Amino acid sequence: MTTCHVWWADASTAPALGGLLDRGEQARAARLDSPDRRRFVTAHALARIVLASPTGLHPAAVRLVARCPRCGGAHGKPALPDHPRLAFSISSSGRRVVVALAQAAGVGVDVERLASARVLAAAVDDGATAAVLAPAELAAYQALPERSRHGALLRWWTRKEAILKATGDGLAVDPAAVELSAPGAPPALTGWSGPGPAPRVRLVDLDAGPGYAAALAVLGSADVSVVEHDAGPVLRAAAAARRTGPASGRRPRDGLR
Ligand SMILES: CC(C)(COP(=O)(O)OP(=O)(O)OC[C@H]1O[C@@H](n2cnc3c(N)ncnc32)[C@H](O)[C@@H]1OP(=O)(O)O)[C@@H](O)C(=O)NCCC(=O)NCCS
C-alpha cells in the first residue's frame, strides 16, 4: 500500500510566504501577475513546508530542481535530487492549490476549475480531438447528454494530466495518447500510445470542492491510500514562525510521516 498525502490550500486566504522560496522561485513569482503570483507562492511555499518533515530540512532549505529532459531548460517536473524516492506534485487553479507527496516512483496531481471545461469542450467540438480525447473516449463523450459533457470532459482531463505529471511527460505528450475508462467508471488507464511502455499507475479522483475537479496519479501497482489535509494551519504556523524569527520559530508540523 502506498500512502499519498494530499494538502489543499486556498490561495486567496493563504498568508504571504514568499520568503520561503529560493531565488529562482522568487524571480519567477515576480514576473507573474496577481492572482497567478499568489497561487505560485502558495503552492511552492506549501510544497517546501510539507517536504520539510520527510527531508529533515527547513522549508527554505529544501532543494527543488526542475530540468526538462527535452531541451535541458529549468522547467518541467520538479524533483528532490537528494531524495529520489520521495515524489511530489503541485497544481493550482482558481483559488485551489494542491500538493501531493508519497514515497513512490512518481506522483501527479491536477486540479482544474469547471470553467476550464468550456475551453476543453470548444476544442473537442472544433475537432481538435487529437489533442484531448482518444477515439474510444470521443465516442463515449459524444454519446453523453449535453448537460453531462463538461463535467465528464474535466474528469477525463484531470485524470490524464495527473498521469502525465506523474510520468514527467507533462503536455509534451498529447493527452489523447492516454486512454482512460469512462468518467463515470472507476478511474483506470486502458490504453497508452505515449513514449515507451504504458506506465503502471493508480488513479484516484479527488474532491476539490464545488466548481472544481481533481485527480491524483501514483506510479506503481500498489493500492493507494489517500490522506487529505487542510493546509491552512501549517501555512499560518509557517507565517507566524517567520514573524517571530528563528529563536522561537519551530519547523512547521508534519509533511509526510
Ligand atoms: C505544467 C503542465 C504539466 C500542467 O500545467 P497546468 O495545468 O497549467 O498547471 P498545474 O498548476 O496543474 O501544474 C503546474 C505544475 O506542474 C509541475 N510541472 C511542470 N512540468 C511538469 C512535468 N513535465 N511533469 C510533471 N509536473 C510538471 C510544476 O510544478 C508546475 O508548477 P510550477 O510551474 O509552479 O512549478 C503543462 O502545462 C506542461 O506540460 N507544460 C509544458 C509542455 C512542455 O513540456 N513543452 C516542451 C518544453 S521544451
The ligand as an ORCA input file, in Angstrom:
! r2SCAN-3c Opt
* xyz 0 1
  C       2.920     22.015    -16.491
  C       1.820     21.243    -17.161
  C       2.068     19.772    -16.961
  C       0.452     21.477    -16.476
  O       0.131     22.803    -16.391
  P      -1.175     23.434    -15.756
  O      -2.358     22.535    -15.733
  O      -1.320     24.720    -16.442
  O      -0.724     23.734    -14.294
  P      -0.763     22.961    -12.918
  O      -0.957     24.013    -11.907
  O      -1.690     21.798    -12.887
  O       0.707     22.340    -12.792
  C       1.822     23.157    -12.847
  C       2.950     22.482    -12.103
  O       3.250     21.226    -12.690
  C       4.636     20.961    -12.490
  N       5.167     20.532    -13.776
  C       5.620     21.264    -14.804
  N       6.010     20.463    -15.812
  C       5.811     19.198    -15.400
  C       6.047     17.926    -15.980
  N       6.565     17.786    -17.202
  N       5.743     16.819    -15.264
  C       5.219     16.940    -14.030
  N       4.968     18.126    -13.413
  C       5.272     19.238    -14.108
  C       5.284     22.222    -11.940
  O       5.454     22.053    -10.552
  C       4.230     23.265    -12.206
  O       4.165     24.243    -11.233
  P       5.209     25.463    -11.237
  O       5.286     25.957    -12.637
  O       4.612     26.414    -10.264
  O       6.484     24.876    -10.743
  C       1.749     21.635    -18.647
  O       1.474     22.999    -18.794
  C       3.030     21.326    -19.426
  O       3.416     20.172    -19.535
  N       3.686     22.318    -19.990
  C       4.974     22.137    -20.666
  C       4.896     21.462    -22.043
  C       6.305     21.046    -22.492
  O       6.930     20.205    -21.888
  N       6.789     21.651    -23.540
  C       8.112     21.366    -24.038
  C       9.127     22.295    -23.377
  S      10.747     22.077    -24.027
*
